[in-house]
């Protein structure tokens, strides 16, 4: 039986997909693993000019090429987020035209968040954690047994849809037994210029991930923010709020296995939703083993303000934590309450003060913020700008225009309010060039005098009001923000954001290793 796993997203980070591909290879060692990448989403030019990013840019001929190759398999398992669901549907439709007998499975975030949509296009969808249940499903399918009772799966039998219930969430002990995520192991990527799949090699990893390895240690989130897909996971199983993770030894061994294949990796990024909710004793054990066996810089890209504690930050910084990312979303308590995010502005400012204590040892913290919310009033916009004015410096922002994930509580709330908001298929980096949004970018660059700030505040308007827009000024400010970020990265010799071979060349000539040897945190 021929099995293929296909990731459809911008880039090859694909952490959850890699976990499932590794499970598939334990059962089917020759399973094909494929990446369909519409665009390099985090290319600096795309960040500066977000209108360039098109999430569905494959021509019909290219879709034909992709589908004709995948149609050679008996079972094709897709993984995609909702932003790429339309592209996934196009590929599935083409596969069915070529090979009507190909069995289509759809997993990933979209099938969990919006299963009613995904099941219309696939023979089976995975609606929960798949590591254990996919094994059961695939074994039964391969052996000709009845697989339609598998938990965490829905099945489309033609005239009816079978909706099975959920399995218990993976336990830490079970997570310890799972294979490491598939990495640099017989993968293929679609090349538009050659119209075909080719080996995914070092140059592809450098072009997409630079010198960084991306992973997740802990699963779960104590919050239930209505704009986030995690809210759907918690809706399916309330225990998703409880943090779970494999052992410290497991995550250390996972990183070691990657460094054996790609010793040039200079930074490891943890994309956990709530890394700081891990108990202090566990983080202390992690820090000790990290310094002993890995001794490289790492980033934590999922901080919740209320969990930012000085003792935890201190132990992680001493182990090599060089960058953090924290969601703040808004400075308005009213909007934060609307998002059901229990971190008012005061908590955010307190967390920023803790992070500011470590500014000599870390890159400026990166804060997520959501703009262009149609229910915001002028007071909400002003509250956000005032918080950014007062927040401890230095910092940078990840600025997002509000987009709605279908079938989430946020989607239902806007439907109740009879407000139309663009969904997640539209580029969420493309914020409106209003005066209020220009000020957000300006505050990253410098803190203007109070009198100037107050005068500018007096002119801002909420998103829903008609107002002047300044696209040229927005582009200029974006360029200045990313130029400033590049200078800071250069100061820390931090190259994980430098896509392509430049960082790799610096590694090869020994510059990065020299810096890390000089930094006492990374000396074994």
Secondary structure, 3 states (H helix, E strand, C coil): CCEEEEEECCCCCCHHHHHHHHHHHHHCCCCEEEEECCCCCCCHHHHHCHHHCCCCCCCHHHHHHHHHHHCCCCEEEEEECHHHHHHHHHHHHHHHHHCCCCEEEEECHHHHHCHHHHCCCCCEEECCCCHHHHHHHHHHHHCCCCCCCCCCEEEECCCCEEECCCCCCCCHHHHHHCCCCCCCCCEEEEECCCCEEEECCHHHHHHHHCCEEEECCEECCCCCCCCCCHHHHHHHCHHHHCCEECCHHHHHHHHHHHHHHCCCCCEEEECCCCHHHCCHHHHHHHHHHHHHHHCCEEEEEEEEHHHCCHHHHHHHHHHCEEEEEEEEECCCHHHHHHCCCCCCHHHHHHHHHHHHCCCCCCCCEEEEEEECCCCCCHHHHHHHHHHHHHCCCCEEEEEEECCECCCCHHHHHHHHCCCCCCECCCCCCCCCCCHHHHHHHHHHHCCCCHHHHHHHHCCCCCCCCCCCCCHHHHHHHHHHHHHHHHHHHHHCCCCCCCCCCHHHHHHHCCHHHHHHHHCHHHCC
